[in-house]
Amino acid sequence: MKALILVGGFGTRLRPLTLSVPKPLVDFANKPMILHQIEALKDVGVTEVVLAINYQPEVMLNFLKEFETKLGIKITCSQETEPLGTAGPLALARDQLIDGSGDPFFVLNSDVISEYPFEELIQFHKSHGGEATIMVTKVDEPSKYGVVVMEEETGKVERFVEKPKMFVGNKINAGIYLLNPSVLDRIQLRPTSIEKEVFPQIAADQRLFAMVLPGFWMDIGQPRDYITGLRLYLTSLRKKSPSKLSTGSHIVGNVLVHESAVIGEGCLLGPDVAIGPGCVVECGVRLSRCTVMRGVRIKKHACISSSIIGWHSTVGQWARVENMTILGEDVHVCDEIYSNGGVVLPHKEIKSSILKPEIVM
């Protein structure tokens, strides 16, 4: 089987992290976002992953080369010269996706994190005999999204309602699809939306089905959702592989610490914290609801909450970093500084406090 991951876009909502690497390579729970998806695809027998990309393809491919060998999966690129929306890239990659076997192929949005129930998706797709299956997830506020209206019994999709004013359902497109090769005959090589143009057409032919995604789901393409996604991911990890989480009197709730990180005495970590490779957390540090990426140093008695600390940054002694502060790569926060929602571009030194949310160039 094959899979296409839609990697297009410049990751503007996750700046300043995406100023250093393309969005799919931003670390999430101590590994690049896209690697969570590739590993899950490999587990269900996908042998080739095509990245539909329009930005920095060589950076992406060079980075993923080592994982190709490690995972034993082929990773190739299909590069757009102009943005083609969410369906155009499928037409562009047509020859890479069709292998003569007639097998369906996966299509994924690159910033979706979930439990990836691909095995169940394959079984459901085979059982209904339609042309395409989309995964849907239930949300509390459907009025913010495009809602998928479907038959509860069979999963057959009836129609799509964009940001409904009145309640028509609470299931939205989760950005995970399994499509028969015949779907490619419906797509022209031009900027096209799979959600607004292709799927409604298949639904009108009564050949589109939806499966409700079990477990958690999050689009982690912006900081607040990234932090929420980390909480959901760590909660899921607690159920499936509790041994991967840290334990001890200094841990509260779910905390993921890379084996190469060094944690000092008297720290209190958690809930919902990920600490990456090579990090040094000095004595008396307090961390909660945050990600600390590779090579970061957090000095004594610093306090970080609801924030993302980018690669190789430093947070000084007694500093306080909170309220969706995002530090880009190689940012140095001096001792006793307070950051209230600062968004700091890479390679900066912060010598005075950031009292209200602002971008620091």
PLY file of the C-alpha trace (Angstrom):
ply
format ascii 1.0
element vertex 361
property float x
property float y
property float z
element edge 360
property int vertex1
property int vertex2
end_header
0.00 0.00 0.00
0.98 3.62 -0.50
0.25 6.86 1.29
0.32 10.55 0.42
0.95 13.11 3.17
-0.10 16.67 2.37
2.85 18.73 3.53
2.12 21.98 1.62
1.95 25.29 3.42
4.57 27.41 5.13
3.60 26.69 8.73
3.00 30.38 9.45
0.78 29.60 12.47
3.64 27.73 14.16
6.23 30.45 13.71
8.87 31.02 15.06
9.50 27.23 15.17
8.90 26.89 11.42
11.55 29.53 10.70
14.11 26.80 11.55
12.54 23.68 10.01
9.49 22.88 7.81
6.38 22.37 9.98
6.22 18.54 9.66
9.74 18.36 11.14
8.84 20.38 14.25
9.20 18.08 17.27
6.05 16.82 18.94
6.46 14.55 21.98
10.19 14.24 21.19
9.99 13.32 17.52
9.08 15.16 14.32
5.30 15.44 13.82
5.42 13.61 10.50
7.30 10.66 11.97
4.30 9.77 14.18
2.29 9.33 10.97
4.98 7.48 8.98
5.53 4.95 11.79
1.78 4.29 12.07
1.50 3.80 8.28
4.45 1.39 8.31
2.67 -0.67 10.99
-0.25 -1.42 8.61
1.92 -2.43 5.67
2.42 0.84 3.78
5.63 0.47 1.77
5.91 3.93 0.22
5.05 7.39 1.53
4.82 10.29 -0.95
5.21 13.77 0.53
3.19 16.37 -1.41
5.33 19.43 -0.85
5.89 22.93 -2.17
8.47 24.24 0.29
12.02 23.07 1.10
11.70 19.49 -0.25
15.45 18.84 0.02
15.46 19.75 3.75
12.62 17.31 4.31
14.08 14.45 2.26
17.59 14.79 3.71
16.13 14.68 7.19
13.91 11.66 6.50
16.63 9.62 4.71
17.82 8.06 8.00
14.25 7.06 8.88
13.81 5.43 5.45
16.54 2.95 6.33
15.56 2.61 9.98
11.88 1.94 9.23
12.37 0.12 5.93
9.90 2.34 4.10
10.36 4.32 0.88
9.88 8.10 1.22
9.61 10.21 -1.94
8.52 13.75 -2.81
6.03 15.19 -5.24
6.82 18.88 -5.58
4.30 21.54 -6.56
5.54 24.59 -8.45
2.32 26.40 -7.53
-0.04 25.75 -4.59
-2.56 23.11 -5.72
-4.91 23.07 -2.74
-5.77 19.77 -1.04
-6.77 17.74 -4.14
-4.43 19.00 -6.88
-1.41 17.31 -5.24
-3.13 13.92 -5.70
-3.37 14.51 -9.46
0.28 15.61 -9.52
1.41 12.46 -7.69
-0.89 10.16 -9.69
1.91 8.03 -11.19
3.51 7.57 -7.76
0.25 6.48 -6.15
-0.97 3.96 -8.73
1.00 0.71 -8.65
-1.25 -1.55 -10.72
-2.45 -3.53 -7.69
-5.71 -1.58 -7.45
-5.10 -1.16 -3.70
-6.56 1.90 -2.02
-4.10 4.51 -0.74
-4.02 6.71 2.35
-4.09 10.52 2.27
-3.21 12.43 5.45
-2.95 16.06 6.51
0.52 16.42 8.03
-0.44 18.31 11.20
-3.05 15.84 12.47
-2.13 13.86 15.57
-4.31 10.94 16.73
-4.15 7.24 17.56
-4.19 6.53 13.79
-6.56 3.53 13.73
-5.47 2.60 10.20
-6.17 -1.13 10.56
-9.82 -0.45 11.44
-10.02 2.06 8.58
-8.82 -0.57 6.06
-11.38 -3.12 7.35
-14.24 -0.58 7.20
-13.25 0.57 3.70
-13.27 -3.03 2.43
-16.63 -3.75 4.08
-18.67 -0.90 2.52
-17.44 -1.29 -1.07
-17.58 2.45 -1.78
-14.96 4.58 -3.47
-13.60 6.60 -0.56
-13.58 6.63 3.25
-12.95 9.69 5.36
-12.31 9.64 9.08
-14.46 11.99 11.12
-14.11 13.11 14.71
-16.71 14.48 17.12
-16.33 18.07 18.31
-18.08 20.17 20.97
-18.57 23.25 18.78
-19.43 22.11 15.23
-20.35 25.68 14.17
-16.62 26.47 13.75
-16.08 23.68 11.19
-17.44 21.99 8.10
-19.78 19.27 9.38
-20.11 15.81 7.77
-23.74 14.65 7.73
-23.87 10.84 7.52
-26.10 7.82 8.05
-25.35 6.52 11.55
-25.89 2.87 10.64
-23.87 2.52 7.45
-21.54 5.52 7.61
-22.67 6.68 4.16
-22.00 10.41 3.77
-25.08 12.42 2.73
-23.69 15.96 2.53
-21.33 18.56 3.96
-22.44 21.71 5.76
-19.86 24.50 6.13
-19.94 26.23 9.58
-23.63 25.46 10.22
-25.72 28.12 12.00
-28.12 25.42 13.22
-27.12 22.01 14.59
-26.93 19.38 11.83
-24.38 17.08 13.49
-21.13 17.14 15.47
-18.76 15.19 13.21
-16.02 16.93 11.25
-13.44 15.81 8.71
-10.35 14.54 10.57
-7.95 14.85 7.62
-7.35 11.10 7.23
-8.65 9.32 4.10
-8.50 5.95 2.35
-9.23 6.30 -1.38
-9.58 3.91 -4.30
-7.39 4.76 -7.33
-10.59 5.66 -9.26
-10.85 8.84 -7.13
-7.85 10.18 -9.10
-9.99 10.17 -12.26
-12.19 12.80 -10.60
-9.32 15.25 -9.98
-7.76 17.60 -12.51
-4.23 18.96 -12.24
-5.17 22.42 -11.02
-5.74 24.09 -7.63
-8.64 22.05 -6.21
-10.15 21.43 -2.78
-10.72 17.78 -1.88
-13.14 18.82 0.87
-15.25 21.29 -1.14
-15.09 19.84 -4.66
-14.10 16.16 -4.76
-15.80 14.67 -1.68
-19.24 16.30 -2.29
-19.14 14.84 -5.82
-18.38 11.30 -4.51
-21.07 11.73 -1.83
-23.61 12.72 -4.52
-22.82 9.39 -6.23
-23.42 7.66 -2.86
-19.88 6.26 -2.86
-18.40 8.19 0.08
-18.37 6.73 3.60
-17.20 8.04 6.95
-15.79 6.23 9.97
-15.84 7.85 13.41
-12.28 8.01 14.71
-11.88 6.24 18.05
-9.67 7.94 20.60
-8.26 11.45 20.53
-7.66 13.80 17.58
-6.02 17.21 17.23
-4.81 19.49 14.48
-1.58 20.73 16.07
-0.80 23.41 13.47
-0.92 26.27 15.98
0.61 26.68 19.47
-2.52 26.47 21.64
-3.70 23.33 19.82
-0.16 21.91 19.91
-0.17 22.14 23.74
-3.69 20.60 23.89
-2.55 17.87 21.48
0.40 17.06 23.75
-1.97 16.55 26.69
-4.19 14.23 24.63
-1.20 12.33 23.25
0.37 11.78 26.68
-3.00 10.66 28.11
-3.24 8.12 25.27
0.36 7.00 25.90
-0.52 6.44 29.56
-3.17 3.91 28.46
-1.15 2.18 25.72
2.52 2.31 26.84
2.70 3.62 30.42
6.34 2.48 30.74
7.38 5.24 28.29
6.33 7.92 30.79
8.48 9.11 33.69
7.74 8.23 37.29
8.98 9.49 40.64
8.15 11.85 43.50
9.07 14.84 41.28
6.52 13.89 38.58
2.88 15.08 38.49
0.59 13.53 35.85
1.97 12.55 32.43
5.57 13.52 31.65
7.78 12.29 28.80
11.53 12.70 29.40
14.13 11.63 26.82
16.67 9.20 28.27
19.55 11.58 27.48
18.04 14.53 29.40
19.45 15.45 32.81
17.06 16.49 35.60
18.39 18.24 38.73
17.35 17.86 42.37
14.14 19.34 43.72
12.35 19.80 40.38
8.60 19.41 39.94
7.60 18.30 36.44
4.10 17.95 35.01
1.40 17.55 34.15
1.67 17.31 30.35
5.36 17.95 29.77
7.76 16.66 27.07
11.52 17.11 27.58
13.68 16.38 24.54
17.13 14.82 23.95
20.18 16.44 25.54
18.19 18.85 27.71
19.55 20.00 31.07
17.01 20.95 33.73
18.82 22.39 36.76
17.73 22.22 40.43
14.36 23.47 41.64
12.76 23.97 38.20
8.96 23.88 37.80
7.53 22.74 34.43
3.88 22.22 33.46
1.93 21.96 30.16
4.98 22.63 28.03
7.42 21.22 25.49
11.16 21.62 25.94
12.92 20.72 22.69
16.32 19.16 22.04
19.40 20.75 23.64
17.59 23.26 25.90
19.06 24.35 29.24
16.71 25.51 32.00
18.57 27.11 34.89
17.84 26.87 38.61
14.39 27.73 39.94
12.96 28.76 36.56
9.22 28.21 36.07
7.67 27.38 32.67
4.00 26.72 31.92
1.78 26.57 28.79
4.74 27.33 26.52
7.05 25.87 23.87
10.82 26.21 24.28
12.60 25.83 20.92
15.80 23.89 20.22
19.05 24.87 22.00
17.47 27.73 23.93
18.29 28.76 27.51
15.94 29.94 30.25
17.75 31.80 33.05
17.62 31.36 36.83
14.36 32.39 38.51
12.88 33.28 35.09
9.14 32.81 34.62
7.81 31.85 31.18
4.07 31.37 30.70
0.83 32.04 28.77
1.76 30.57 25.35
5.28 31.96 25.21
6.96 30.43 22.14
10.75 30.62 21.96
12.29 29.96 18.55
15.58 28.13 18.11
18.61 29.39 20.12
16.79 32.01 22.22
18.38 33.03 25.51
16.18 34.34 28.30
18.27 36.09 30.94
17.98 35.51 34.71
14.84 36.73 36.54
13.00 37.65 33.31
9.21 37.30 33.02
7.60 36.39 29.68
3.82 36.64 29.43
2.97 35.24 25.98
6.08 36.42 24.16
6.73 34.98 20.68
10.48 35.23 20.17
12.22 34.75 16.82
15.36 32.56 16.63
18.81 33.65 17.86
17.63 36.39 20.24
18.66 37.31 23.77
15.84 38.53 26.04
17.19 41.00 28.61
13.94 42.69 29.68
10.57 41.21 30.63
7.74 40.75 28.12
4.71 41.92 30.10
2.00 41.36 27.51
1.80 38.97 24.51
3.91 40.36 21.65
6.30 39.26 18.91
9.96 39.90 19.64
11.97 40.33 16.45
0 1
1 2
2 3
3 4
4 5
5 6
6 7
7 8
8 9
9 10
10 11
11 12
12 13
13 14
14 15
15 16
16 17
17 18
18 19
19 20
20 21
21 22
22 23
23 24
24 25
25 26
26 27
27 28
28 29
29 30
30 31
31 32
32 33
33 34
34 35
35 36
36 37
37 38
38 39
39 40
40 41
41 42
42 43
43 44
44 45
45 46
46 47
47 48
48 49
49 50
50 51
51 52
52 53
53 54
54 55
55 56
56 57
57 58
58 59
59 60
60 61
61 62
62 63
63 64
64 65
65 66
66 67
67 68
68 69
69 70
70 71
71 72
72 73
73 74
74 75
75 76
76 77
77 78
78 79
79 80
80 81
81 82
82 83
83 84
84 85
85 86
86 87
87 88
88 89
89 90
90 91
91 92
92 93
93 94
94 95
95 96
96 97
97 98
98 99
99 100
100 101
101 102
102 103
103 104
104 105
105 106
106 107
107 108
108 109
109 110
110 111
111 112
112 113
113 114
114 115
115 116
116 117
117 118
118 119
119 120
120 121
121 122
122 123
123 124
124 125
125 126
126 127
127 128
128 129
129 130
130 131
131 132
132 133
133 134
134 135
135 136
136 137
137 138
138 139
139 140
140 141
141 142
142 143
143 144
144 145
145 146
146 147
147 148
148 149
149 150
150 151
151 152
152 153
153 154
154 155
155 156
156 157
157 158
158 159
159 160
160 161
161 162
162 163
163 164
164 165
165 166
166 167
167 168
168 169
169 170
170 171
171 172
172 173
173 174
174 175
175 176
176 177
177 178
178 179
179 180
180 181
181 182
182 183
183 184
184 185
185 186
186 187
187 188
188 189
189 190
190 191
191 192
192 193
193 194
194 195
195 196
196 197
197 198
198 199
199 200
200 201
201 202
202 203
203 204
204 205
205 206
206 207
207 208
208 209
209 210
210 211
211 212
212 213
213 214
214 215
215 216
216 217
217 218
218 219
219 220
220 221
221 222
222 223
223 224
224 225
225 226
226 227
227 228
228 229
229 230
230 231
231 232
232 233
233 234
234 235
235 236
236 237
237 238
238 239
239 240
240 241
241 242
242 243
243 244
244 245
245 246
246 247
247 248
248 249
249 250
250 251
251 252
252 253
253 254
254 255
255 256
256 257
257 258
258 259
259 260
260 261
261 262
262 263
263 264
264 265
265 266
266 267
267 268
268 269
269 270
270 271
271 272
272 273
273 274
274 275
275 276
276 277
277 278
278 279
279 280
280 281
281 282
282 283
283 284
284 285
285 286
286 287
287 288
288 289
289 290
290 291
291 292
292 293
293 294
294 295
295 296
296 297
297 298
298 299
299 300
300 301
301 302
302 303
303 304
304 305
305 306
306 307
307 308
308 309
309 310
310 311
311 312
312 313
313 314
314 315
315 316
316 317
317 318
318 319
319 320
320 321
321 322
322 323
323 324
324 325
325 326
326 327
327 328
328 329
329 330
330 331
331 332
332 333
333 334
334 335
335 336
336 337
337 338
338 339
339 340
340 341
341 342
342 343
343 344
344 345
345 346
346 347
347 348
348 349
349 350
350 351
351 352
352 353
353 354
354 355
355 356
356 357
357 358
358 359
359 360
